[in-house]
Amino acid sequence: MGNTFSCQEKLPRMSVPDLSITCRKLIEWAEPLLTQEESAKTREVIERFLQSGGEGEKLQNELVEWNNQDAQSNWSSPIWRNIYLESRDSLVINSNVFYYLKSKLDEQACSQANIAAALIVSVYHFIALVDNKTLPVDMQKELPLCMNQYNNLFSAIRIAQLGTDEFKVSSSRKHIVLMHKQRMYKIDILDSTGSIRAPASIEADLECILSHPGKGQSLGLLTTMQRDDWAKSRTDLLQISANNNQGMTVVEEAAFVLCLDESAPEEITQVSTHLLHGDGRDRFFDKSLQFIVFKNGKTGVNFEHTSIDGSVMLRLIEHIYDTIDKVSFDNGGVSAETMQADFSNVAEIEFDLDDVLKQTIRSAEDAFSQHTANTQTRVLNFTQFGKNQIKLFGVSPDAFVQLALQLAEYKLYGKCHSNYEAVMTRTFLDGRIDVLYTVSPESMAFIHHILDAGCSRQTKIDSLIKAARKHIERANECRLGQGVYSHFMALKYRYKEAGHLIGITALPKIFTDKGYLTLNHSVVCTSTTSDYGVELAGYGPIVEDGYGIRYFKRCDSICFNMTSRSAMQDKLELMKRYIEQSLIEMADLMRSR
């Protein structure tokens, strides 16, 4: 009897926050980023928004009624899905996230095909745990977490559509799609009995594909396009022939995509950029999961974010790390004839392309090259100390790192912009995340104190501790579904869907006010999770003048993957230097007690 979903009925539903409390937090969380005049204006806008019978009350009532009438499992979940599906930007860098995996396999001794085959088998064992409902429930300390995202992990795809994309999940598990040398292949992983084929047999298939000469169609480049452009080209592609429809169905129903790269990046920044985007030719960015195995055996995953968050990916990665070295390549009596016959499990997927689509692919390649050239990556592996040392200071390691990030930003700009940290809300049914805005009056006071040569050491220490406590307080509010971002996004969503029905014919001014816009323009976008089984992870900046910073707090080190647009690469270099400097300064301060 399975237990994966055994706690689902016990999970609480996330209540809609009190509007007046959320509005109070909006001004409190935005105020450190505003001038006095801007702050006063935002307070006036909020007061009007909260007037009895006003726009705020109408939208709040509409949100509560919608949540109750439609029996939403979680009022914020459809909001997050729509944020992704409605975005018209390319998925590459702007949306998809990567993880660089630790491996117990000897990359020097094992071939690319051998590592990839072991990866396939390990992932299929995880699929079986999910499908058989035997994957143990995720826990946050003693609290069970919602497991529904695992239903969107495999055989899932985001389909480009005009205006708003579609997310589709198939029950198919029999095959994967492999991409190599711009060619695409269907490989059956399950045999006729539904069992996973022999790892040695799968490896033989991969070796066969790796030896295939010549280049293919580079069809995956279409998935790097702006979503409306790809939607139009996808419609054209499917109208050409039944063969194209069948080929696309194979891709959509594949358990996942496996990319066997010809590149062999060694330096960690090169690995980061190859996993974030690669050259685009051997990727299919619409698929929920793309595993990437480089020629040198290094391995990673690039995932599409619509219905999956990082905590779920981490569980899969933990499983891979724990099991990939236990995959046995003993043929178990499989004969050479059977191994040869297994090549029938591989079929190349070729599409019928007209001249227009061939030109579209060439244009997509040019646009992709420009897009990736406009993004810079830096990796900071800070080794002077890690979370063990920070704990000895009596401070939350995450709060300590976040304060260092703000201090670095202040050194760079002479001010702090809005900073964002993702906080998981999976203790609720269908919970995803909320946004912790980390700049607070307390953190700004700490920054001013530590940079003030005339300020006493004790005042600096006290202000650091106070700012760290405020960070944890806000993080707990977000974890409990009481953040600002999701609530306001839900109100905005209800305006869009039903504003005309409740007498609101124009977007309420609060959404165009400087306070709301400033808080939502996150120049520093961050996230962190457990680093078990992970070397590195990262994503692109979410605003043009921003930074995407993914970090791992290890016992004796802290690793940062940092991205920005290329026009900001000098600032990115300085940001990297100032983060390191700030961590050292703060540690020296706390050691001086």
N, C-alpha and C positions, 0 to 999 in steps of 0.2 A: 504493500500500500504506500503510495507516494506521500510526500510531505511538503513539496515545493510551495504549494498554494494553501497550505493548511491554516495559515494565520490570516488569510485575506479578510475573512468575515469579521475578525476581531479588530482589524485596523480601524482607527477613528477616521471619520470624514473631516476634512479641513474646513473649518467654518469661515465664512466671509468676515474679514476684519471690520471693526467699527470704523466708520468713515472719519469721524472727528479725530480719532486716535491716529489714523493713517495720515491725515492732513497735518496734524501736529508734528508727526515725524518728518513729513516732507519739508517743512520749514526748518526743523531742527537739523536735519541731515544736509540740507542745501545751504544753510546760513554761512558756514565757514567758507563757502565758495563764492559768496556774493558780496557786493558792496553794500553799505548801509542803505543806500537808496534802492537798490534792487531787492534787498531783503524786505524793506517796508512795502514795496510794490507787491511782492509775492504774498505778504500777509494780507494785504487788501483783497487780492484776487481769491485767496483761500476763504476769507470771511464771506465774500459774495457767493462763492461756490457752496458754502455750508449753510446759507440762509434757508430758513424753513420754507419748504415748497420749491426750493431752487433746483438748479441743475444737478448738484451733488446728491441731494436727497432722491431726486427722480432716478438718477443712474444707479445709485446704491439699491433702491427698491427693485429696480429692474434686474439688477445682478442677482439679488437674493431670490427673487421670484423665478428667474430663469434657472438658477441653481436647484431650486426645490421642484419646480414643475417638470423639468426635463430629467430629474433624478440624476444629475451629474454626479459621478463618483468623486470628482474633484474639480471645483470651478476653475482652477488655474491650469489644469492639464491641457484643455483644448486651446487655451491662449498660447501656451508655449509651442504647441504643434503648429498653430497658425502663424506664429512669428517666423518659423522656419519655412513653412510651405508658401507663404506669401512673398518672401524675399525673392527679388528678381536677379540678384547678383549671382555670379558664378559661385558654385559650391567650393571651388578650390581656394584655399587659404582663408576665404571669408567665412566659411561655415564648418567644413570638415576638420576633424581633429585627428592627430596621430599619436601613437605610442610606439616607442622603441623598446623591444622586449629583451630582458635578460634571458640567457639560455644556458642550460646545463650541458648542451651538446658541444663537442669539440669542433669548432668551425674550421680548424686546420685539417682535421682528419675526416670530417663528414662532407660529402658532396652536397651541392645545392639541391639536387633531387632527393637525396636521403633526408636532409633537414626538412624539406617541404613535405615529403611523404609523412614523416613523423608528426609534423604540425597538423596536417589534414586529419590523421587518425586521432590525435589528441583532441582536436576541436570536435570531431564527430562523436567522441565519447561524451563531451560536454553537451552536445545536441541531444544525445540519448538521455542524459540526466534531466534536461528540461522537458523533453517530450514525454518521458516516463514519469515525470513529476517526482523525481527522487533527488533533485538538487536541494540540499539543506537550505533553509530559510536564511537570508542575509539578516544580520543583527547589527544594531548600533548600541553597543553595550548590552543592556538587557532588553532592549526594545526591538521587536521584529520589524523588518522593512517590507514595503510593497514589492512583490515579485513580478508584477504584470509586464514590466519592460522586457523581461526575457522572452515574452511572446513576440516581440518585434525585432529580435536580434538576428534571426536566421531566415533565409529565403524571403528577404524583405528588400524593398526598393522604393526610392522616391522617383516618381514619374513626372517628367517635365510637362506642364500644361500651361496654356496661356492664362495669365493672371494669377492663378494659384495652382501649385503642384498637387499631385495626388500621392498618397502613401499606400503601398500595397504589400500585403504579406501573403505568402503562399504556404500551403501545407507540404509542399514538395521537399523531399530531403535527399533524393536519390543521387543528384549530381551537383558538381560545382562547375564554375567557368574558370578556365585558366587563360591568362594572357601572357604572351611571350613573343618578342620580335614583331609587335603590332598585329599579331594573329590572335584569334580567340578560339578556344576549344571547349567542348563539353566533355567532361570526364565523369563517368558513373563511379561513385564511391561505394554505394550499396549494391550488393548482388541481388539476384532474383528472390532470395529469401529475406531480404531486408537487412542482412548482416553487413558489417564493414568488411570490405575486401582485404586480402592479405597486404600488409604494409609493403612487402617486397614487390608485390604485383603492381601496386600504385606507383612505387618508385620506378619500376621499369617503364610504366607509361610516361612518367615525367622525363625520364632519360630520352625516350623516343622523341618527345616534343622538343626537348632542348637541342637535339641533333637535327631538327628540321631546318633546311636551308631557306634562305630568302626572307623577305619582309612581307608583312600583311597590309591590311587596309587602314590601320590606325583609327578604327571606328570610335574608340574610347575618347578621342579628342573632342567629339561632339558633346560629351558630358562636362567639358570644361567651359562651355559657352554660357553666356547670359541665359537665364532660364526661358524667357519668352522666345529667344532665337532658337534655342535647342528644341523647344516645344514645336515650333513651326517645322524645323528640319526633321524632327521625329515623325510628325504627321506625314511629311513628304516621303520619308523612308518607308513607312509602313504601307503607303499607297502604291509603291512600285511593284510589289509582288507578295504572294502568299509566303514565299520563302523568307522574306524579311520579317513578316509577322511571326513565323515559326522561330526564327533566330532570336528575335527580341523576347519571345516567351521563354526560351531556354535561359536567357540571361536573367529575366525577372524571377524565374522559379528556382534558380541556382541557390544552394544553401549559402554560398558566399563566393566571392571572387578571389582567386589566388594569382598574384602577379610574380612571375619569375623574371626578375630584372637582369639585364645584361651588365648593369653597373655594379661596382664593388666599392662603395664608399667606406673609408677607414676612419677619417677624422670625424669627431662627433657632430660638428656643425654640418658637415656634408651629409651625414646620415639623417640629421634633422630635416634638411631641405629636401632630400630625396623622399622621405616619408611624408612630408607635408604636401608635396606636389609632384616630385619626379619630373620627367619630361612630358608627361601627359599622354604619351602614346600607348603605354601598357597599363592603363588605369581605366576603371569605370566608376566614376565618382558618385553615381546615383545609388549604387548598392550600399546597403547598410554596413556591410563588412567587406573590406579588401585587405587580405593578408599579403604582405610583400616579403619575398625572400630574395635577397641580393645574391650575386654570383659568389660572393665570399661567405655566404651562409648567415650573415646578419639578417635579423627578422624584425618586422614591425607590422602595424595595422593602421589603416586609415579608415575612419568610420564616419558615416553620414549621421548628422545629429538630430534629425527630426523627432525620432521616438526613442532615442537611446542617450543616456547620460553616463558620465565618466565612472560612477560607482559600479554600474552594471558591467561596463567594459573591464574594470579592474578585477571583477570576480572571474570573468572568462580568462583573463591574463594569468591570474593566480593558478587557475586550473592547468593552463598550458605549461607554466613554469614547473608545477608539481609533477606533471605526468609525461612530458615530451620525452624525457630520457628513459622512460619505462616502456616505450613502444618497441616491440620485438620485431626484428627483421628476419627471424628464422622462418624459412619458407614453409616449415611444418609439413613437408612432404609434397609441396606444390611442384608439379613436374614442369620441365622446360616447355613442354607442349602447352600446358595450361597457361604458363606465363606468356607465351607467344599469343595464345588465344585472347588473353586479357587486353591486347591492343584494340580489340573490337569495342572496348569500353570508351575509346577516345574518338571523337568526331570533331573536325574543324567546323567552326561556324563562319560561314561566308555570306556576306550580304550583297544584294544586287544594287549597285550604285550607278546613278546616272551622272552626267557631267556636272550638273549643278551641285550634287552632294559631294562629289570629289573636290570641287572647288571650295565648298563650304568647309570641308575637313582641312584643306590647305590654309584657308583663312583663319580657322579656329586655332591652328598650330601657331600662326603668327601672333594672334591675339593672346594666346596662352603664354608665349615667350615674353611678350611685353608685360603681361600681368605678373608673372613670376619674377621678372627682372625688377619689378617695382616693389618687391618685398625683400627685406633683409632679415637674417637670422644671426643671433649671437647666443652662445652658451656660456654661462658662468658656473663653473664647478667650484664653489666656495668650500675650502677644506680646513679652515682654521678652527672651526667648531661646528656642532650641529645641535639637534634638539636636546641631547643629553645635557650639554652644558647650559643651554637656555633654561631648562627645567631647574637647574641648581640655582638660577637667579630668582626662582619663585615666580616666573612669568610664563604665560602661555607661549609655546614656541610659535604658533601661527600668528598671534598678536605681535610678537617680537619682530617677525619677518615683515609683517604688514607695516609696522611703524618704520622699519628700515627702508621699505619701498617709498613711503611718504617722505621720509627725510631725504632720500636720494632725489626724488622729484623736486622737492623744495630747493635743493642745492642747484638743480639744473635750471629751474624756471624762476626761482624767487617766490614761488607760490605753489599751492597744490590745486590740481584739477580734481574732478570726480574720479574716485577709484572704486573699482568693482571687484567683489569676490563672490564666487558662486557658493551657495550653501544648500545642501541637500535637504529635501523635505519628504523623503520616502518613508518616514514613520507614519505618514498618512496614506490612505488608500489612493493609488494613482498619483502620489506626490512626485514632483520632479525636482526643481530647485527654486530658490528665491535669490534675490540680489542683495548682498550686504554692501552698503556704501560705507567705506572704511574711514573716510575723513570726518573727524568729529572735532568739536571745540577742544576736547581733551587732547586729541592727537596734535592739533595745531599748537596748543599750549606747550606740549612736550617739545615740539620742533623749535619753537621760539626760545625755550629755556636752554636746550642743549647747544644752540648756536650762539647763546649769549655768554660771552666770556666773563661777564660780571655776575652771572647767576651762580648761586651756591651749588655744590655737588649734590647735596641732599635734596634741594628743590628739583634738580634735574631727575634724580632717581625717583622721587615721589611722583613727578609728573609722568614719567615713563610707566610706572606701575598703574597709575590712575588711567592713563590712556589705554593700556592693555586690558584693564578691567572693562572699560567702555566697549572695546572691540568685542570681547566675549559676550557682554550683555546684548549687543546688537546681533551677534551671530546667533545667540539663543532665540531672540525674537524672530529672526528669519527662519530658523529651524522649526519653529512652532507655527509657521505660516502667517506671521505678523509683520512681514516686511512691507516696503513701500512699492517696489517695482511691480510685482505681480498684481497687486490690488488695483493700481492705477491703470495698468495695461488691460485688466479685465473691464474696468469702467469704460475705457476708451473703446474696447471691443463691443460692449453692449450699446454704446452710442452708435457705432457703425452699423450694427445689426438691427437695432430697434429704436434709435433716437427719434425717427420720424413718427413712431407710434406713441411716444410719450411726450411729444411737443418740444423736442430739442432739435432744431433744424440746422444749427451750426456747431462746429466743434467747440466745446466749452473753453473759455479763455485760459483756464488753468493749464491746459495741455500745450499752450503756446507761450506761456509765461516764462520769463527768464529763469525763475527758480526751478521749475520742472525740467526745462530743457537743459539747464546746466548740470543738474543732478544726473540726468540720463545720458549726458555726453561723457562717457567713461573713457578718459584718456589712458588710464592704466587699468587694463582688464586682467584679472588674475584668477587662478584656481589652483587647488592642491588636493591631493588624496594620498592614500597609502602608496608606497613605492615598491611594494612586494612584487617581484617579477618584472619590474620596469626599470630601464636605464634612464629614459627621458620621455617627455610628452610635450606637445605643443599645438599651437593654433595661431592664426593671424590676428592682427589688431582689429577691433570692431569699429573703430572710427579712423578716418584718414590721418589724423594728427595724433594717433594713439599708439600704445604698445600692448602686445599680447604676451603676458608673462605667466608661464606655467612653472611651478616650483615643487620640489620634493624636499621635505625636511627629514634627512637621514640622521642616524645616531650621531655621527661625527662630521657631517658635511651638509651643505644645502646646495641643491642643483637647480639652476634657473634656465629655462629655454625662453628666449626673448625675441620678439619680432616687431618690425615697424615697416613703414613704407620707406623706399630707398631715399627719398628726399630728406628723411630724418636720420640717416645712418650715422652722421656725426653725433647727433643727440643720443642715439642708441648706444654708441660707444661710451659716451659720457655717463649715461644711465647705468650701464654695466659697472663702470668704475666707481660711481657714487654709491651703488648698492653695496659693493664690497667694502668701501670706506665706511659707510654708515653702520654696517653690521659690526665692524671692528670697534668703532667709536662707542657704540651702545654697549658692547660687551665689556670694554675697558671701564666704562662708567659703572656698570653693575658689579664688576669685580672689585671696584674701589670701596665698596661698602664696608 
